[in-house]
Amino acid sequence: MYRILCSTLVLLFLFSAPVYSGQEIIISAAASLTDAFTDIKPAFEATHPGTEVIMNFASSGACFRQIEQGAPADIFASANPKWMAKAVQAKLVTPESETVFAHNSLVLAVPAANPVGITTLNDLGSDKVTKIGVGTPKTVPAGKYAQQALESLGLWSTFESKYIFAASVRQVLDYLRRGEIDCGFVYATDAKKGGNAVRTVQEIALEKPVTYPIGVLATSENKVMAMEFIHFLTSEQGQNILTARGFSKK
């Protein structure tokens, strides 16, 4: 009788448990999400056995262009609302799926040694400062945020000859780590990722906080699983993983 009962319970579990075998979702995400989403991938897969999450990281603008040109993806996660709005407007992302899941802040960071002695934005006008790392504003949200902040202070054109433009915010971080630039504009999460090699000298005041929206692609063949991923991101477990990487909650 005991064996029959155990067998019955096992069968009930097998038939009632969700079946995700063989499913995969492709996520095209902003470069600044690399570490957080790399942490979230195994946590999500553990709660959805048989599902594989495939990540593609680049600047938000590059991700948008890839999707626009037909690159396979189920989810788009942007580092600012601009590129998500473009994706929705182009009917690449379903509007009802768009969700804000995290916030960040922009900082001015320097290599740990800080050889030119930068302490605030005001120091960037010094002749000693010759290389300022910034993401290309047209495609890199961190660069656009930096441009808007400096323009509001009347400083963007002042430093024009000093900018070293990068393809992503993570490239700016790499320049800082290697000491190839005097300073750079990155997200607080990137500065944290830099560890002992990078030091934050000032948080940059922004009109609106750095906002991360996510949405499901209209062409996705796994919309249900894609929404499952978004729900996981906004769950307590997902938010705790993001917070551990320096993001603030939605």
N, C-alpha and C positions, 0 to 999 in steps of 0.2 A: 504494500500500500504506500509506504514511504517513497519507494523508487518511482511509482506511478505519479505521485503528487509532485515530486521534484521534476520529473520529465514534463509534466503538464505546465508547471511554472516556467520552465525554460522555453517551451514552445510559445507560451503567452508572451514572454519577453521579446522573443525573436520576431513575432508577428506584430507587436505593438511598437517596437523601436523604430525610429526613422531610418530609412534606407537611403544612403547618399553615395553608394558605391559607384565609382567611375566618373563622378561629376568633377568638373573643374571650373573655376572662375578666374578670369584674368583681370587684374586691377592695374590701371594706369594712374600713377600717383605722383604728386609733387615730390621733388628731391628731398625737401626738408622732412618728409614723412618716412624716409628710409629706415631709420632705426626703430621707430615706433611700430610701423607696419611689419617689420621683420620680427618683432616681438609678438605682434598680434596674430601673425600667420599660424604658428603652431598651436596657439591657444584656441583659435577658431577651429582649426582642423581637428583638435582633440574633442571638441564638442559636436563635430560633424564628421564622424568617421567615414572614410572613403572619399571625402572631398579634398581636392588639391587646390591650393591658392597659388596662383602664379603672379609675381609682382613685376611691374615695369616702372622704373623711376626715371624721371627727367624733370626739367622745369615745367611748370604748369602750361606755359605756352607751347612747348614742344610736345607735351602729351596731347594737348588739344589738336595740334596740327597732325599728329600721327593718327588720331581717331578720325579726324576730318578726311584723311586720305585713305581710310579703310583699314587701318591696323586693327587686329582683333582685340577686343576688350569687352568686359561686362560692366565694369565700374570705372568711373572717373572721379578722382579726388584731387581737388585744386587747393592751392595755397592762398587764393583770394577769390572773391565772388565774381570778378570780371570774367575770367575764363569759363566759369560755370555758366554765367549768364549767356555767353557766346554759344556754349554747347547746347543750352536749352533753346535759345533763339534759332539755332541751326537744326533743331529737332534731332540732335544727336543724343541728348539725355532726356528722359521722361520727366517733365516738370513735377509730377506728384511724388517722385522719389527723392528730389533734392532735399538734403538735410545738412545743417551745420553741426559738426561734431566736435570741434575744438577751436581754441584760440591760441595765439602766440604773441610775442612782442619782438620789435626790431631793436637791435643794439649796435653800438659802435664797438668793435673789438680790435685788439692789437696782438701781435706775437708776444709771448710771455716776457721776453727780454725788453720789449718796448724801447728799442734803441733811440728813437727820436723823441721820447718822452711825451707822448700824447695823453692828455687827461680829459679833454672835452672836445666838442665839435669846433670850438674856437681855435684850437691848435692846428686845424687842418690847413689854415692859411699860411702857416710857417713855411719858409723856404726849405726847411729840413724835410718836410713831408712832400714826397714826390710820387708816391704810388698808393692810391686809394682803391681798394677792391670793391666792386659793386656789380651785382647781376645786371645783365643787359635789360633795361627797363621794358622793352617791347615784349619780351617773352618770360622774364623772371620776376615774379611778384615781389620778392624781397628788394630787387633793384627798383621796381616801380614805387614801392613804399618809400625807399630811400630818396628817390628823386622828388616825390611829392613833399616829403618832410623838409628837404633842403630848399626846394622852391619856395615853400611857405616862409622860410627864413631869409630868402634872397641870396642863397649861397650856392645853388646848383651850378650856375654858369661860372661862378668864381673859381671853382675847383676843376673845371672842365678838362684842362690839360693834364690833370693828375690821375684821371680815372683809368683803372685797369678793368675792363669789362669781362665778365665771366658768363659761361653758358648756364650756370645754375648757382644757387646759393652754396651748395656743397663745394663747388670749385673755388669760391671765395674762401671758404673754410680751409681748403687744402693749401691755398696760397698763404694764409695766416700761419698754419701749422709749420710750413717750411720756411717762414720768415721772408717770403718773396715780395711782400707788400708791407707798407708801414702801418696800415690799418684797413679795416673792411667792414661793410655793413652786412650783418647776418642776423638770423633769428636767435632768440635767447636759447632755444633748444640746440642750435648748431654750436653756439659758444660753449654750452655745457658739454656737448660731444667732443669739443676740442681738448677737454681735460686741462692738464698742466701746461700744454703748449700754447694755449690761447687765454687771453684775459679780457673781460668786459670792462670798458671804461665809462660807458654812458648808455642808458636806455633812451631811445629816440621817441620823442612825443609824436603821436600820430592822431589824426582827426578821428579815425575809427580803428579799433583793434584789428590785428591780423586775424582774419577769419578763414576757416577751412570748411568748405562745403563738399559734399559727396553726392553722387547720383548714379542711377542705373542707365546704361546705354539702351537706346530704343531698339537696337539690333541684337541685343543680348538674347541668347537662347536659354539662358539660365537665370531669368529674372527673379524667380522665387529664391534661389540660393543667393543671388546678389543682394536682395533685400535682407536675407538672413545675416549677411556680413555687416550691412549697415546697422541692423538692430543690435548686433554684437558690439559694434563700435560705440553705440550710445548706451549700452548696458553698463552696469556698475563695474563689471570685470574689464570691459573695454576701456572705460574712462580711467580706471586705475592704472592700466598699462600706459595710456597716453600721459597721465600725470607724472608717472615715474620717469618719463622721458622729457619732462619739462613743459608740456603743454598745459594750458588751463582748460577747465571743463567748459563744455558747450553752454 
